[in-house]
C-alpha cells in the first residue's frame, strides 16, 4: 500500500471511530466505568480503536496481544485493531503522534521526547517497571559492562529509538559519550542475532526471546541486565518505567470512554499476568511468538520466567519512575525544563479500572514530584 493510500485509510478509520465513540464518550474522567467487579459494565455501541505496538512479538510488549488473546478488550467493551511496527523501535509512537493509529504500545520515555518538541502525548497505563532489555555481547568483544563501550559497535533496535537513548545513558554513567562508540540499527530477532554472528556489532541491546536465542547458540552473554526492576534499579538508579500505553492528549479528551475501556482491559491483563505462570502466558499467546526459527517454546518460557518481574501487577506508574526518566533525558541532552512530571502520565484511568475490577493496588504511585 502506498503512503497516500495509508493516510487516506487512516483518515477514514479515524472518522469512523469518532462517529462510533462520540455516542458513548462521557464528560467525566472515568469514562463511565462502573464499580461492578470482573465483568463488562459498558453498554451501548462498541467503539473501534487502532493500536500499534513497538514489536508485538517481543516479551516486553506481550500484554497488548495477551489482552486480545484473553478476550479482554471485547469483554470490557472495545474492539482493538492491533498492528506492529515493522522496522525498529520508532514507528509505533510516531504513527500514534501523526494520527495513523489511536494508541501506541511503546515506552513511556517517548512522552517526554514528544513533549520536549511541543507534542502533547500522554501515558495512560504503565505495564512495566524495567526496560526488559539486556545488552548482549559477543565473548570476543571484551565488553563486561557499559564501562567497556568505548570503541565498540553497539546494536540498537533503531537509531533514535528508546534503546538508543538508553544505551547513551548507560555509557554516560561511565564518562563515555555517544561519539566514543559506534551505533547501528539491528532491529530484533534474526537481524539482531545476525549482527552478532557476522561481527558487525560487538553487542546488541535486545529483549526476550532474542536473548534466549543468543544464549542458546553461544553467541553472546549478558553484559548489562535491565530485564527486571531490581536490575534496572542497580544499573539506572531506580525503577525505569518502560512499556506503557501512549496517546495524544487531545484525542484522549474526546474519547474518554474508549480510553477507559482499553485501560480496563489492560489492567485486567496485568493482574492476570501477576497471578499466572510463564507457561500459562505462553499458552495464551500466538504460537508463532513463542516457538519459531530463533527459539523453542521451552526457551521462551524459561526467559519469561526469569524476566516476568518487569511487569507491574496493577498498571500504576511507580513512584520515582518519571524522575529517573527525566534525569536520563537531561543527561543525553533532551530539554525537559518546560515539562512537568504530571503532564506526561495519568493514573486516573487505571484507578477507575482497579475499582471496577475490585483489585487492590500494590504499586506506590508516582505523584507531582515524579
C-alpha positions as CSV (number, residue, x, y, z in Angstrom):
1,X,0.0,0.0,0.0
2,X,1.5,3.4,-0.9
3,X,1.8,6.3,1.6
4,X,-1.2,8.2,0.1
5,X,-3.4,5.1,0.5
6,X,-2.3,4.6,4.1
7,X,-3.1,8.2,5.0
8,X,-6.5,8.0,3.3
9,X,-7.3,4.8,5.0
10,X,-6.2,6.1,8.4
11,X,-8.4,9.2,8.0
12,X,-11.4,7.1,7.1
13,X,-10.9,4.9,10.1
14,X,-10.4,8.0,12.4
15,X,-13.7,9.5,11.1
16,X,-15.5,6.2,11.7
17,X,-14.0,5.9,15.2
18,X,-15.1,9.5,16.0
19,X,-18.6,8.7,14.9
20,X,-18.8,5.5,16.9
21,X,-17.2,6.8,20.1
22,X,-19.0,10.1,20.0
23,X,-22.2,8.4,21.1
24,X,-20.6,6.7,24.1
25,X,-17.9,9.2,25.3
26,X,-18.8,10.7,28.7
27,X,-17.7,14.0,30.0
28,X,-16.2,12.5,33.2
29,X,-12.6,11.4,33.6
30,X,-13.8,7.9,34.5
31,X,-15.2,7.3,31.0
32,X,-18.4,5.8,32.5
33,X,-16.6,3.0,34.4
34,X,-18.7,1.1,36.8
35,X,-17.7,-0.2,40.2
36,X,-19.0,-3.7,39.5
37,X,-16.3,-6.4,39.7
38,X,-14.8,-8.6,37.0
39,X,-17.3,-8.2,34.1
40,X,-18.0,-5.7,31.4
41,X,-20.3,-3.0,32.6
42,X,-20.2,-0.9,29.5
43,X,-23.3,-0.7,27.4
44,X,-24.0,0.9,24.1
45,X,-22.1,0.8,20.8
46,X,-18.7,-0.9,21.0
47,X,-16.0,1.6,19.8
48,X,-13.2,0.5,17.5
49,X,-9.7,1.8,18.1
50,X,-6.3,1.2,16.5
51,X,-3.2,0.3,18.4
52,X,0.3,-0.2,17.0
53,X,2.9,-2.0,19.2
54,X,6.6,-1.5,19.0
55,X,7.3,-5.1,18.2
56,X,4.3,-7.1,19.2
57,X,6.1,-10.5,19.5
58,X,8.7,-9.2,21.9
59,X,8.2,-10.3,25.5
60,X,8.4,-6.8,26.8
61,X,5.3,-5.9,24.8
62,X,3.3,-9.1,25.4
63,X,0.4,-7.6,27.4
64,X,-1.1,-5.9,24.4
65,X,-1.6,-9.1,22.5
66,X,-2.3,-11.1,25.6
67,X,-5.3,-8.9,26.3
68,X,-6.6,-9.7,22.8
69,X,-6.0,-13.4,23.2
70,X,-7.8,-13.5,26.6
71,X,-10.7,-11.6,25.0
72,X,-10.4,-8.8,27.5
73,X,-10.8,-5.9,25.0
74,X,-14.2,-7.1,23.9
75,X,-15.1,-8.2,27.4
76,X,-14.7,-4.6,28.6
77,X,-16.5,-3.1,25.5
78,X,-13.9,-2.2,22.9
79,X,-12.8,-3.6,19.6
80,X,-9.0,-3.1,19.3
81,X,-7.3,-3.4,15.9
82,X,-3.7,-4.4,16.8
83,X,-0.7,-3.9,14.5
84,X,3.0,-4.0,14.9
85,X,5.7,-1.7,13.6
86,X,8.0,-3.3,11.1
87,X,11.3,-1.6,11.4
88,X,12.9,-0.9,14.8
89,X,11.6,1.0,17.8
90,X,10.5,4.3,16.4
91,X,7.4,3.6,14.3
92,X,4.6,2.9,16.8
93,X,4.8,6.1,18.7
94,X,5.3,8.2,15.5
95,X,2.3,6.5,13.9
96,X,0.3,7.5,17.0
97,X,1.6,11.1,17.1
98,X,0.7,11.6,13.4
99,X,-2.8,10.2,13.8
100,X,-2.4,7.0,11.8
101,X,-3.4,5.0,14.9
102,X,-5.0,6.0,18.2
103,X,-2.7,4.3,20.7
104,X,0.9,3.2,20.7
105,X,2.2,0.3,22.8
106,X,5.6,1.9,23.4
107,X,8.0,3.2,26.1
108,X,6.9,5.9,28.5
109,X,10.1,7.9,27.7
110,X,8.6,8.9,24.3
111,X,6.1,11.1,26.1
112,X,9.0,13.2,27.4
113,X,10.6,13.2,23.9
114,X,7.4,14.4,22.3
115,X,6.6,17.0,24.9
116,X,10.1,18.5,24.6
117,X,9.2,19.0,20.9
118,X,5.8,20.6,21.7
119,X,3.7,17.5,21.0
120,X,1.3,16.7,23.9
121,X,1.5,12.9,24.3
122,X,0.5,11.2,27.5
123,X,1.0,7.7,29.1
124,X,-2.3,6.2,30.2
125,X,-1.2,2.9,31.9
126,X,2.2,1.6,32.9
127,X,2.8,-2.0,32.1
128,X,6.4,-2.5,33.2
129,X,8.9,-1.0,35.7
130,X,12.0,-2.0,33.8
131,X,13.1,-1.9,30.2
132,X,13.1,-5.7,29.9
133,X,16.3,-5.3,27.9
134,X,19.8,-6.8,28.1
135,X,23.0,-5.7,26.5
136,X,24.2,-9.0,25.0
137,X,27.9,-9.0,23.9
138,X,30.0,-11.4,21.9
139,X,32.6,-13.2,24.0
140,X,35.2,-11.8,21.6
141,X,34.1,-8.2,22.3
142,X,35.7,-8.0,25.8
143,X,32.7,-6.0,27.0
144,X,31.7,-6.9,30.5
145,X,29.8,-3.7,31.4
146,X,28.8,-0.3,30.0
147,X,32.3,0.9,31.1
148,X,33.7,-1.1,28.2
149,X,31.6,0.6,25.4
150,X,34.4,2.9,24.2
151,X,35.5,2.0,20.7
152,X,32.9,-0.7,20.3
153,X,29.9,-1.1,18.0
154,X,26.6,-1.4,19.8
155,X,23.4,-2.5,18.0
156,X,20.1,-0.9,19.0
157,X,16.6,-1.5,17.5
158,X,16.8,1.7,15.5
159,X,18.7,5.0,15.6
160,X,16.8,7.4,17.8
161,X,14.8,4.7,19.5
162,X,14.4,4.1,23.2
163,X,17.1,1.5,23.2
164,X,19.4,4.0,21.5
165,X,18.7,6.6,24.2
166,X,19.1,4.0,27.0
167,X,22.5,2.9,25.6
168,X,23.6,6.6,25.6
169,X,22.6,6.9,29.2
170,X,24.4,3.8,30.3
171,X,27.5,4.9,28.6
172,X,27.3,8.4,30.1
173,X,27.3,7.0,33.6
174,X,30.9,5.9,32.8
175,X,32.0,9.1,31.2
176,X,31.6,7.7,27.7
177,X,29.8,9.9,25.1
178,X,27.8,8.7,22.1
179,X,30.7,9.7,19.9
180,X,33.1,7.3,21.8
181,X,31.3,4.3,20.4
182,X,29.5,3.4,17.2
183,X,25.8,2.7,17.0
184,X,24.0,0.7,14.3
185,X,20.3,-0.3,13.9
186,X,19.9,-4.1,14.1
187,X,16.2,-4.5,14.8
188,X,15.4,-7.6,16.8
189,X,15.1,-11.3,16.4
190,X,17.0,-12.8,13.4
191,X,18.6,-9.4,12.4
192,X,20.0,-8.8,15.8
193,X,21.3,-12.3,16.0
194,X,22.9,-12.0,12.6
195,X,24.7,-8.7,13.6
196,X,26.4,-10.6,16.4
197,X,27.0,-13.7,14.3
198,X,28.8,-11.9,11.5
199,X,30.6,-9.5,13.8
200,X,29.0,-6.2,12.6
201,X,28.1,-5.5,16.2
202,X,30.1,-6.3,19.4
203,X,26.9,-6.0,21.5
204,X,23.2,-5.6,20.9
205,X,20.6,-4.2,23.3
206,X,17.7,-6.6,22.9
207,X,14.9,-8.5,24.7
208,X,13.5,-12.0,25.1
209,X,13.1,-14.1,23.0
210,X,16.2,-12.8,21.2
211,X,18.2,-13.0,24.4
212,X,17.4,-16.7,24.8
213,X,18.3,-17.4,21.2
214,X,21.7,-15.7,21.5
215,X,22.5,-17.6,24.7
216,X,21.4,-21.0,23.4
217,X,23.6,-20.5,20.3
218,X,26.6,-19.4,22.4
219,X,26.8,-16.2,20.5
220,X,26.5,-13.7,23.4
221,X,26.2,-13.3,27.1
222,X,24.7,-10.6,29.3
223,X,26.8,-7.6,30.0
224,X,24.1,-5.3,31.4
225,X,20.8,-6.7,32.8
226,X,17.9,-4.3,32.6
227,X,15.3,-7.0,32.3
228,X,13.9,-6.8,35.9
229,X,13.0,-3.9,38.2
230,X,15.9,-4.9,40.5
231,X,18.3,-4.9,37.6
232,X,17.1,-1.5,36.4
233,X,17.5,-0.1,39.9
234,X,21.0,-1.3,40.1
235,X,22.1,-0.1,36.6
236,X,19.9,3.0,36.3
237,X,19.3,4.2,39.9
238,X,15.6,3.4,40.2
239,X,12.5,1.9,38.7
240,X,12.6,2.6,34.9
241,X,9.0,2.7,33.6
242,X,9.2,1.2,30.1
243,X,6.2,-0.3,28.2
244,X,3.1,1.8,28.5
245,X,0.0,2.9,26.5
246,X,0.6,6.2,24.8
247,X,-1.9,8.5,23.1
248,X,-2.3,12.1,22.0
249,X,-3.7,14.2,24.9
250,X,-6.2,16.0,22.6
251,X,-7.5,12.6,21.3
252,X,-7.9,11.3,24.9
253,X,-10.0,14.3,25.9
254,X,-12.6,13.5,23.2
255,X,-12.5,9.7,23.6
256,X,-12.5,9.2,27.3
257,X,-15.0,6.3,27.2
258,X,-12.9,4.3,24.7
259,X,-9.7,5.1,26.6
260,X,-11.2,3.8,29.8
261,X,-12.3,0.5,28.2
262,X,-8.9,-0.1,26.7
263,X,-7.2,0.7,30.0
264,X,-9.5,-1.5,32.0
265,X,-8.8,-4.4,29.6
266,X,-5.0,-3.9,30.1
267,X,-5.3,-3.5,33.8
268,X,-7.2,-6.8,34.0
269,X,-4.4,-8.3,31.8
270,X,-1.7,-7.1,34.2
271,X,-3.5,-8.7,37.1
272,X,-3.8,-11.9,35.1
273,X,-0.1,-11.9,34.3
274,X,0.7,-11.4,38.0
275,X,-1.5,-14.4,39.0
276,X,-0.4,-16.9,36.3
277,X,2.8,-18.6,35.3
278,X,5.1,-18.0,32.4
279,X,3.8,-21.3,30.9
280,X,0.2,-20.1,31.3
281,X,1.1,-16.9,29.5
282,X,2.9,-18.6,26.7
283,X,0.0,-20.9,26.1
284,X,-2.3,-18.0,25.5
285,X,-0.1,-16.2,23.0
286,X,0.1,-16.9,19.3
287,X,2.4,-19.9,18.9
288,X,4.4,-18.1,16.3
289,X,5.5,-15.8,19.1
290,X,6.8,-18.5,21.4
291,X,8.1,-21.1,19.1
292,X,9.9,-20.2,15.8
293,X,13.1,-20.3,13.9
294,X,15.0,-18.5,16.6
295,X,13.6,-20.0,19.8
296,X,11.8,-23.0,21.2
297,X,8.7,-22.7,23.5
298,X,10.7,-24.1,26.4
299,X,13.4,-21.4,25.9
300,X,10.6,-18.8,25.7
301,X,9.0,-19.9,28.9
302,X,12.4,-20.0,30.7
303,X,13.2,-16.5,29.6
304,X,9.8,-15.2,30.6
305,X,10.1,-17.0,34.0
306,X,13.3,-15.1,34.6
307,X,12.1,-11.7,33.4
308,X,8.4,-11.8,34.4
309,X,9.3,-9.4,37.3
310,X,9.4,-6.5,34.9
311,X,5.6,-6.4,34.6
312,X,3.7,-4.3,37.1
313,X,0.8,-6.1,38.8
314,X,-1.7,-3.2,38.6
315,X,-0.7,-0.7,35.8
316,X,0.2,2.2,38.1
317,X,3.1,4.5,37.3
318,X,5.6,3.7,40.0
319,X,6.9,6.3,42.4
320,X,10.3,7.6,41.3
321,X,10.0,6.3,37.8
322,X,9.3,9.6,36.0
323,X,12.1,11.3,37.9
324,X,14.6,8.7,36.7
325,X,13.4,9.1,33.1
326,X,13.7,12.9,33.3
327,X,17.2,12.6,34.7
328,X,18.2,10.3,31.9
329,X,16.7,12.6,29.3
330,X,18.5,15.6,30.7
331,X,21.8,13.6,30.7
332,X,21.5,12.8,27.0
333,X,20.6,16.3,26.0
334,X,16.8,16.5,25.9
335,X,15.4,19.8,27.2
336,X,12.9,19.0,29.9
337,X,12.8,22.4,31.5
338,X,9.3,23.2,30.4
339,X,7.8,19.8,31.1
340,X,6.4,18.6,34.4
341,X,6.2,15.0,35.5
342,X,2.4,15.1,35.9
343,X,1.9,16.2,32.3
344,X,3.5,13.1,30.9
345,X,1.3,10.4,32.6
346,X,-2.0,9.9,34.4
347,X,-3.1,7.2,36.8
348,X,-6.8,8.3,36.6
349,X,-8.0,5.6,34.2
350,X,-6.0,2.8,36.0
351,X,-7.5,3.9,39.3
352,X,-11.0,3.7,37.8
353,X,-10.2,0.3,36.3
354,X,-8.9,-1.1,39.6
355,X,-12.1,0.0,41.4
356,X,-14.2,-1.6,38.6
357,X,-12.2,-4.9,38.8
358,X,-12.1,-5.0,42.6
359,X,-8.3,-5.2,42.6
360,X,-6.3,-3.7,45.5
361,X,-3.2,-1.9,44.1
362,X,0.2,-2.7,45.4
363,X,2.4,-0.3,43.5
364,X,3.2,3.0,45.2
365,X,2.1,5.6,42.6
366,X,4.2,8.5,41.3
367,X,3.0,11.9,42.1
368,X,3.7,15.5,41.1
369,X,7.4,15.1,42.2
370,X,7.9,12.0,40.0
